[in-house]
Amino acid sequence: MSEIDLPPNETYINNLCKKVPIIENIFRKGEIEKSFNDFENELLLLNNNDNQLEIKIKNWRESFKSNIKINEIIKSFREEDYKNDLKIQQDIKKKLKSIVQFIIKNTDESIIIILIPQLIKSILLYIGFIRIILFSQTTAITDANKEIEIKELHEIIKESIHFISNNIKSLQPLQAKEDFNGIDLILKSDISIYPIDYRLINGRPFLSRSQCDGCIQDLETDYYPEVLVPVRDYPIIFRVDGQCIRQSPISEHALGRIYSFKLDPITNCVGQFLSDQLSLKVKLSNASTSFKNKSISIRVFSILHYDDNNNNNYEIQLGNNIDNVKIISDVDHEFNIINDHSYNLIKLLNIKPPFKCGYSGTTIGFSKDLGTDPILNIRHKLQKPTSTLTTDISGRILFVEIIVK
């Protein structure tokens, strides 16, 4: 199957609650109580063969039961008018948020890894309820209050990702996938980054062909990995895993860069070296008709060495269109996940602090001179690490998002 034939995996942002059972079940009539009882029972069943850890788990569990009253949360949901009563909703929200914050702030380092699955579920419970507050047709919430809720949701997602990423760095990808179901939905649930009226489409990942073998005269300099942007009648955000993107063939061949990245569980992407130029062919099917009157913007999510005194911009070119954007858009778009699997990359490249991770600025909407197969080029002039073997590498690009509206 060719690169562009791979079918995309579409995530309906508006129905994100249905992607993980615990979010879906909590708001089904008659299943709210069961969902919370199951959550509490899972905490009761936590155990470890190590006697000292078992004592710590037991003590933590007792502290949790003393501070968090699951029965009170269930009782609030039993109120007939909870979907219409803002006071009851705020009370439920406060209690759900307290579960997340209790796990984050009251967990001994030696048992954190055991409790992260429950932390993920508690975050998804909170996210699911906030989405009910914001988008239920029966909820009378003002636009100003919606903005407040979206901002608060963004902050708790950032806090949770920071905590999780600092405590799962030793996990293997398969273990993270099996034990931490739904972890990659946390970032996707940030409504300030993924607005409710967009649909996120994950392109099927593939590995860009290596240019490290053979002689330099045999390089496929005309080769560009291809992705086909799907046509929809609504705004979309099309995510491309960094592993699909091509480095400069001459640079890749000269340095022999083959690095087997581990899957990052929070973004569910593998990524690519952040070299001086990365390229991708963006195929726009029936561009003259299907994409007529639509604009296309680009943003990047990367982990990198970042020096505020340097030129920390990406030059992003799509066809004949060029724009410059900040590599990290602003403090709200910065996420701490560098202590995850990318840590080994940073050590390998001898990249010095400070490190940053997050979304770049979004380019202006490109709509002219795109053609049907424009080449996407991403360039930067970041400070280089000191390693002489990887002189043009500054970090790791996890994914690119193509925004069509």
Secondary structure as UniProt FT lines:
FT   HELIX           3..5
FT   STRAND          9..11
FT   HELIX           13..19
FT   HELIX           21..26
FT   TURN            29..31
FT   HELIX           32..44
FT   HELIX           51..67
FT   HELIX           70..78
FT   TURN            80..84
FT   HELIX           86..105
FT   HELIX           109..111
FT   HELIX           112..135
FT   TURN            137..138
FT   HELIX           143..165
FT   TURN            166..167
FT   TURN            169..170
FT   HELIX           173..179
FT   TURN            181..184
FT   HELIX           185..188
FT   TURN            191..193
FT   TURN            196..197
FT   STRAND          199..202
FT   HELIX           216..218
FT   TURN            221..222
FT   STRAND          226..229
FT   STRAND          236..241
FT   HELIX           242..244
FT   STRAND          246..247
FT   HELIX           249..255
FT   TURN            265..268
FT   STRAND          272..273
FT   STRAND          277..284
FT   TURN            285..286
FT   HELIX           287..290
FT   TURN            291..293
FT   STRAND          296..305
FT   TURN            308..309
FT   STRAND          313..318
FT   TURN            319..320
FT   STRAND          321..326
FT   HELIX           331..333
FT   TURN            338..339
FT   HELIX           342..349
FT   STRAND          355..359
FT   STRAND          375..380
FT   HELIX           388..390
FT   TURN            391..392
FT   STRAND          395..404
//
